[in-house]
């Protein structure tokens, strides 16, 4: 069986090159919690989440900085890089493509069971990402001085 490091490195590679296969790397009831968006995708919804991000950011690259292992828990410090080239659905509505690049720090926490992901908690810097793609607006006008 592959090591935990091999499993996680493969997961990131599949996310970038074969998002349709991403779901197969999770347990039957495995989940992906997109913490900044406040959405938890479970089971087959994981495939939908992979599709959402691959359409919105088709050139997304995950630059892995550090991987930490504690039994079946893996923590990854990384940076997400990409260009907003497609619609990005959110709880407030859809953000149309801006064509702008982003470089957002992130921390992912995984729980593995029998070589598959049973839990994926994704903590990316959503405000940095939204600011870099130009959708935060004039925040300064909202601040009382």
C-alpha positions as CSV (number, residue, x, y, z in Angstrom):
1,X,0.0,0.0,0.0
2,X,1.2,3.5,-0.7
3,X,2.5,5.7,2.1
4,X,0.4,8.6,3.4
5,X,2.7,11.0,1.7
6,X,2.3,9.2,-1.7
7,X,-1.5,9.2,-1.2
8,X,-1.7,12.9,-0.5
9,X,0.8,13.9,-3.3
10,X,-1.2,11.8,-5.7
11,X,-4.5,13.4,-4.6
12,X,-3.1,16.9,-5.4
13,X,-1.8,15.7,-8.8
14,X,-5.2,14.2,-9.6
15,X,-7.0,17.4,-8.5
16,X,-4.9,19.3,-11.0
17,X,-4.8,16.9,-14.0
18,X,-7.9,14.6,-13.6
19,X,-10.6,16.3,-11.5
20,X,-13.2,13.8,-12.7
21,X,-11.2,11.1,-10.9
22,X,-10.9,13.1,-7.6
23,X,-13.9,11.5,-6.0
24,X,-12.4,8.0,-6.3
25,X,-9.7,8.9,-3.9
26,X,-12.2,9.4,-1.0
27,X,-14.0,6.8,1.1
28,X,-17.7,6.2,0.4
29,X,-18.8,8.8,3.0
30,X,-15.6,10.9,2.8
31,X,-16.0,14.6,2.9
32,X,-14.3,17.8,1.7
33,X,-15.1,20.8,3.9
34,X,-14.4,24.1,2.1
35,X,-14.1,26.1,5.3
36,X,-13.9,29.7,3.9
37,X,-17.0,29.0,1.7
38,X,-18.8,27.3,4.6
39,X,-19.7,24.3,2.5
40,X,-19.1,20.6,3.3
41,X,-19.3,18.2,0.3
42,X,-19.9,14.6,1.2
43,X,-19.8,11.4,-0.8
44,X,-20.5,12.1,-4.5
45,X,-20.8,15.8,-3.8
46,X,-17.0,15.8,-3.6
47,X,-16.9,15.3,-7.4
48,X,-19.2,18.4,-7.8
49,X,-16.8,20.5,-5.7
50,X,-13.8,19.3,-7.8
51,X,-15.7,20.3,-11.0
52,X,-16.6,23.8,-9.5
53,X,-13.0,24.6,-8.9
54,X,-11.6,23.1,-12.1
55,X,-14.0,25.2,-14.2
56,X,-13.4,28.4,-12.2
57,X,-9.7,28.0,-12.1
58,X,-8.6,25.5,-14.8
59,X,-4.9,26.3,-14.3
60,X,-5.0,25.8,-10.5
61,X,-1.7,24.7,-9.2
62,X,-1.0,23.7,-5.6
63,X,2.5,24.5,-4.4
64,X,3.2,22.2,-1.5
65,X,5.5,23.7,1.2
66,X,5.3,21.3,4.2
67,X,3.7,18.0,4.9
68,X,3.2,16.8,8.5
69,X,2.2,13.3,9.5
70,X,0.6,11.9,12.7
71,X,-0.7,8.4,12.2
72,X,-3.6,8.7,9.7
73,X,-3.7,12.5,9.9
74,X,-1.8,14.6,7.3
75,X,-1.5,18.4,7.5
76,X,-0.3,20.2,4.4
77,X,0.9,23.9,4.2
78,X,0.6,25.1,0.6
79,X,-0.1,28.0,-1.7
80,X,-2.9,27.9,-4.3
81,X,-2.1,29.5,-7.6
82,X,-4.4,30.0,-10.5
83,X,-6.3,32.3,-12.8
84,X,-10.1,33.0,-12.5
85,X,-11.2,31.9,-16.0
86,X,-14.7,30.5,-15.4
87,X,-17.8,31.0,-13.3
88,X,-17.4,30.5,-9.5
89,X,-20.7,29.7,-7.8
90,X,-20.9,30.9,-4.2
91,X,-23.6,31.0,-1.5
92,X,-24.3,34.7,-2.5
93,X,-24.4,34.0,-6.3
94,X,-22.0,33.3,-9.1
95,X,-18.8,35.3,-9.7
96,X,-18.1,35.5,-13.4
97,X,-14.6,35.0,-14.6
98,X,-12.3,38.1,-14.0
99,X,-9.2,36.8,-15.8
100,X,-7.1,37.7,-12.7
101,X,-4.5,35.6,-11.1
102,X,-4.4,34.6,-7.4
103,X,-1.8,33.3,-5.0
104,X,-3.5,32.3,-1.7
105,X,-1.9,30.6,1.3
106,X,-3.7,27.5,2.5
107,X,-3.6,24.7,5.0
108,X,-5.3,21.3,4.3
109,X,-5.9,18.7,7.0
110,X,-6.7,15.1,5.9
111,X,-7.8,11.9,7.7
112,X,-7.0,8.7,5.8
113,X,-8.7,5.3,6.1
114,X,-7.4,2.3,4.2
115,X,-5.5,4.4,1.7
116,X,-8.4,6.8,1.0
117,X,-9.4,10.2,2.3
118,X,-12.3,10.1,4.8
119,X,-12.0,13.8,5.8
120,X,-10.5,16.8,4.0
121,X,-10.7,20.2,5.8
122,X,-9.5,22.9,3.5
123,X,-8.5,26.3,5.1
124,X,-7.5,28.6,2.3
125,X,-7.2,32.4,2.7
126,X,-10.5,33.3,1.0
127,X,-10.3,37.0,1.5
128,X,-6.8,37.0,-0.1
129,X,-8.1,35.0,-3.0
130,X,-11.2,37.2,-3.5
131,X,-9.2,40.3,-3.2
132,X,-6.7,39.2,-5.8
133,X,-9.4,38.3,-8.3
134,X,-10.9,41.7,-7.8
135,X,-14.3,41.0,-6.2
136,X,-14.0,42.4,-2.7
137,X,-14.9,45.9,-3.9
138,X,-14.1,49.0,-2.0
139,X,-13.6,47.7,1.6
140,X,-12.1,51.0,2.6
141,X,-15.5,52.8,2.2
142,X,-17.0,50.4,4.7
143,X,-14.6,51.0,7.5
144,X,-15.3,53.7,10.1
145,X,-12.3,55.8,10.9
